[in-house]
Each structure stands twice: as structure tokens, then as C-alpha cells.
Amino acid sequence: MSSDSKQGGLEDKVIKIRRCASVVKGGRRFSFNALVVVGDRRGQVGFGYGKANEVPPAVEKAVKDASRSLKKVILKGETIPHRVIGRAGSTRVVMVPAGPGTGVKAGSGVREVLELSGVRNILTKVHGSTNAQTLVKATINGLLQLRTKEMIEALRGVKV
């Protein structure tokens, strides 16, 4: 369920494609929803959601939506600066920094977001709902909470 394409240094990955049926006089009419994550593997990541009557246009719409919602992520080398919990709905994604050589220890939706944001060593645990859309939202929410030591020192006006 993943496709890769490069445009302007951005990579996209299809996380989930869902089929929706509406019952009409002649039978069922199907439409498709696509959830896509876009990132440059250097600290920028975003997700998008697209709906259409066919799969390819749904994916195109999702990629367009994702590239509009790109966010900057603070990284420390190939991992994250500190432990963080991302929340979305009833989903909680706990992300813990890991040493070199650990790899990305994460489930499907979380893994793609972390890889496309540029994280190479991390440990994660999901609590609550495992819906693909809320997993992606919770992961990005957690990544946006990250701060470096220098940022905290500047914010508080004290040496940490």
C-alpha cells in the first residue's frame, strides 16, 4: 500500500486507501479515500487526505493537501531531542529517543511519518485507537512538541 514519487526533494507514501460505498437505485456506487504522508527526510513532514471516485485522483488530491500542510520538525542528529507523547483523539503515541543503530521501532502509520521526517533511530509505543488517520495526526502532534536545549534556554532566559 505504499507508493513513492519524488518531486522537488519531497517523497510521498500512501498510508491507507479506503473504499466507501453509497447505495443507489442501480446498486452500489464506490468512492475512495486516500491518506498520504509527504516529507523530505530532512525535518519537514506533512499529511493529507483526499477523496475521489477513483484511486489515482484521490491519491493526487491527498499529496496536494499534504504538501500544503508541511511542518518543520526539530531533530537531534538521527533521533529526537527528548521523550514526547503525541495526542490525537483517543490515540497516544509515546516517542523515545534511541541510540545509533536502533532503527525505527514503530507500527505502520507511525513509521512512515517518522521515516519521512528524517528520524532514523527511535522507539515508539501506541496507546488507544490504532486508526491510521489518528496515528498520523498524533505522531505529527508529538513531533511538533519537540524543543532543543537552546530553544528552552532562550524561552526561559536561564542556562539549562
N, C-alpha and C positions, 0 to 999 in steps of 0.2 A: 503494500500500500504506500510506497514512498517513491516519489519521482524527483529527480534532481535536474535543475536547469540553472545556468549561470547567466546573469545579466548585470553588468556594472559591478562585479565583485560580490553580488548578493546571490545566495543559494536558497532554494526553497524546497521544503519537504512536505508532502501530503501526509497529515496525521490520520485523518479519518474521512471516509466518504459514506454518507448515509443516504438511503433511499426512502422517500416519503410517498405514500400512495393516497390519492384522493379518489373517492368512488364517484363516478359519473354514470350517466344513463347507459353508455355503451360498455361499461366495465370499470377498470381502474386506470387512472392516469398517474404516471410516476414522475416525480421530480427528484433532484439530487442536491444534497448539501455537502460542501467540502470545507474541511478545517485545515489550514495551511500555516506553517511557520516559516519565516524568512529571516536570514541572518547572514553576516559577513565573516563569522568565525573570528572577529577581532573586537568584540564588545558591543555589537549592535544586533538587536533581535526584535522581532515583532510577529504578531499572529493576525490572521484574517479569516473571515467566514464568508462563503459565497453560496448562493442558491441559484439553480437554473434547471431547465428541463432536460439537459444533457450533462454528462460528467465534465468534459473538457471546458465548457463555458463556466461551470461552477468553480472549477479549479482556477481558471483565469481570473475570475472575479475575486476569489479568496486571496490570490497572490497580489492583486492590485490593492486590496484592502490591507493586507499585511505590510506591503512596502510603504503604505501611508502611515502605518502605526509603529514605525521603527523607534525603539528606545535605546538609550546608551546604558550599558551595564559596566559597573566598576569591577575589575578583576585584579587579582594579585598573582602575577605570573600565569600559571595554567590552572589556578584554582580560585576560590573566592576568599575575601579577606577574613570573614568570620562566620560563625554559625548563624543561620537565619531560618525563620518559619514564614512561608508564603501562604496566604489565605485567599480562598475564593469560594463562596457558598459554604458547604459543609466540608470542603476539601482542605486539608492541611498538608503542605509539603515541607518537610524538615530537610534542610541542606547543610551539610557539614563539610568544611574544607578537608582535603586529603593530601597526603604526601605524593611526590612524583612516582609514577609507575602504578598508581592505584587504578586509574581509568575512571570511566563514568559508570558508577554503580547506581542505576536508576531504571525505572519502568519505562514503558513505551512513550507516552506523551511527554514525560519529564525529560527523558534522554535527548530527544530531538531538539527541544528548546535549549538545553544546556550545551549540546554539541555545536549548534548554530550560533550560540552566543560566544563561543570560544573557550569554554571550560573543558579541560581535559582530565582533571583529577578531582573527584567529588563523591561523597556518599549521600544518598537520599533515602527518605522514608515517607510514604504517603499514608495519611490517616483520613478516614472518612470516605466520601464519594470518590469513585475512580472514573467518573465520566471524563472523556477525553477533553472536552471543552473547558471544564473547570480545572482539570490538571494543568493545562497550558496556562490558563489565567493565573492560577495560584503560583506556578513556577515563576512567571514573569513578575508577579507581585513581590515575591521573595527577592528576586534579583534586583529589583528597583529599590529595595530597602538597604542594600549594601553600601557601606561607607568605609573609606580608608582612614587610617590613623590621623593623617594630616588634615582630612576634612573635619574630623571630630575636634581636633585641637583648634582649628580655625573657628569652628562653630561655638565652642565653649570658651575660647580665649585662655586656655590653660595648656600646659605641657603634659601629655599623657605618657 
